[in-house]
């Protein structure tokens, strides 16, 4: 018998990744599918990767979230891994930012995560196990001009994960934040070249990250090996936000 065998997940888990139709969310969902898990997503529009149960829903609406979770539970069983990834931006300088621009981002990126975490926790408490991974951002603690709304929501996820950890940590449930830096997605590809160059010069790794690197961090935090990690912020940012 080998010493210190690595814990494994013998049974496919019920995994829900919000916003898995593109970018980081899509890569995360594909990673769990490749691992043999039963994966679902809630998207407002657009398709999902092969092998992912796609449910049309709106994280800004509690009834919509509840209905989507009920469908996932019916088809895949209680959600054991929640990855709260769905997010929006409405960038603008503070003095020009409207109440609506602030509120829309808050309702998706922070209150939307709350709605999903609250609903997922019911099943996790009954199972006495669960993994909650929230997709934050390096700018949540680092700050970024023109993103007062977005950065406030991403900073808020840290407080949420830590409060959830204090409430549910004794029930085999963990809650953590993965904080990506600048990642190669369609959004970064559309930035003007001079802006891309400026961002690159501030990243110690000298490159943008890949969506698969975020997915790998999420996979780890959702694994049995990470059972003693909770309330943590895991930066995947090439060193950009060190110490923040």
N, C-alpha and C positions, 0 to 999 in steps of 0.2 A: 504494500500500500504506500503510495507516494505521500510525502510530507506536505502539509499546507496546500491541499488541493484548492484550485481556484473555484469559488462558488459559481454556479451556472444557473441559468433559467431553464429548467427542464421542459416547461410548458410554454406555448406561445402566450404572450400577454396581450391584453386589450389596451391599445395605445391610441391616444387622441392627440393629434397635432393640429392646432388651429392655423389657418392660412397656409395650407400646404400646396397651393396651386402654383407657386413660383418661388424662386430664390432660395433663401435659407430654409424656409419651411418645407419646401419640396425636397431638398437634400436630406433633411432630418427624417421625413416620412419614408423616403427611399431606403435610408439606412436601417430603419426598423423593419421594413418589409424584407430586406435582404437577410435580416436576422431571424426571419420566420414568425414575427409577431403579427397579430391581427391589428391593422392600422386603419384609423378613420380620420377624417378631417372635417372641419366646419369652414366653409368658404362662402363669401358673399356672391362670387361669380367665378367662372372659369373652371377648368377641369382639374383633376388631381393625377398624381402618378399612377401607373399601372399597379393594381393590387391594393389600392387604397379606396375605402368606402367614402365617397364624397357626399356630404350633406350640405345643402344650401341653408345657411343660417346667418344670423347677425348677432355679434357679441355685444352690441349695444342694447339688445332686447332680451330681457330675462326669459320670457316665454319661449322665444326662439332657441335660446341656449338650452333650456330645459327639454324642449322637444327633440333637439339634436342628440342630447345625452341619452334620452330615453330610447332613441333609435339605435344608437351605438350599443347600449346595454342589451337591447333585444337581439342584436345580431352577433355581437362579439363578447358580451358579458360586461360586468362592471369595469369601468376604466381604472386600470392599475398604473398607467403612466400618462400624465397630462403634460404636454409641451405647449405652453402659452406663447405663441409666436406672432399671432396676427397683430399688425400695427400699421399706423398711418402717419404721415407727416403733413403739416401745414406750416411750412417755414415762413419766417418773416421777422423783421426787426421788432423789438419790444414796443417801440412807440407806434408802430403801424399794425400791430397784431390785434385783430378784432376778438371780441368775446367769443364769437362763434368758432374762430380758428383755434382758440385755446380749448374751448369746451369739446369740440369734435375729437381732438387728439386725446384729451383726457378720457373721454367716454369709451374710446376703442382701446387705447394702450394701457389704461390703468383700471378703470371701472369694468371694462370688458374682461380683463384678466381676473379680477375679483369675482365676476359672475361665474366664470368657468371653474375657478378654484373652489368656490363655495359649493357648486353643484358636484364636482368630482369628489370632494372630501366626504360626501355622504356615503358613497360606495366604498371609499378607501377605509373609512372608520369601521365599517362592517367587516371588511376583509382583514383589518388590522395590518395593512401594508399599503404602500403607495409611493410614487415618485412624482413630484411636481417640479418641473423645470420651466422657469420663466426666461424669455429671451429679452435681456436688457440691452445695454449699449455702453461702450466706453464713455460716451458723452454724458451719461447719467451722473457720473461723479466728476468727470473731467470738465464738463461744461462745453458749450459751443455757441458762438454768436449766431443769432437768427433762429435759435431753436429753444427758446424759453419753455414753450409748451411741451415739446418732445422730451427734452432733458428732464423736466420735472416729473413726467410720467415714468421715465426709466429709473430715476432715482427712487421714486415711490415703490417700485417693484422690490427694491432691496429691503425696505421696511416691511413690506407685505410678506416676503419670504421669511424674514426673521420672526415676525409675529406668528405666522402659521407654524413655524418650527416650534415656538414656545407652547402653542396650543396643542399641536398634534404629534410632537416629536416622540412622545411616549407610546404611540400607537403604531410604530413601525413605518411612519410616513415622513419623508424628507421633502424639503422645499428649498431650492437653490436657484441662483440667477447665473446664466451664462451671459457675459458681456462682450459681444463682438466689437472689434474695431472696424476699420475700413475693409470691407469684403468685396471681392469681385462679383458684382451682380449687374443686372441691366441698369440699375439706378446709378452706380458708380461709373459705368461705362459711358453714360450720357453726360457726365460732367465735362466741362471744358478742359482741354489739356493742361492749361496753366494751373487750374485748380487741382487736377490730379497730381501734377508735379509738386505742388505745394504740400499736399497731404503726404505724398511719398517721402518728402524730405524730413518730415517730422516723425516717421515710423522707424524705430531702430532696426527692425528686420529688413527695411528697404524694399518692401513689397506689400501689396494688398493681400489679404487673406483669401482663402478659398472656402466656398460654402461647405465642402466636405470636412474642413477643419472645425467648423462650428458643430456639424453633425456628430463628429467624433467626441467632442466634449460633452454634448447632450447624451450620447450613447453611454458614456462612462457614468455620468451622474444618475442615469436611469438604471444602471446595472446593480446586481447584488453586491458587487465589490465596493460600491459607494454608500453602503448602508449607514456608515458612521459620519457622513458628510451632510450637514444640513445648515441652512442659514448662511451659506457661503456665496461669495461672488467669484466666479471663475472667469478671469479676463482671457479672451482669445483675440489679442490685438497687436501682436508683434512687438510688445513693449511700449506702446504709445502712452498708455495711461498709468504707468508704474506708480504705485503708492496711492492712487486715488480710489 
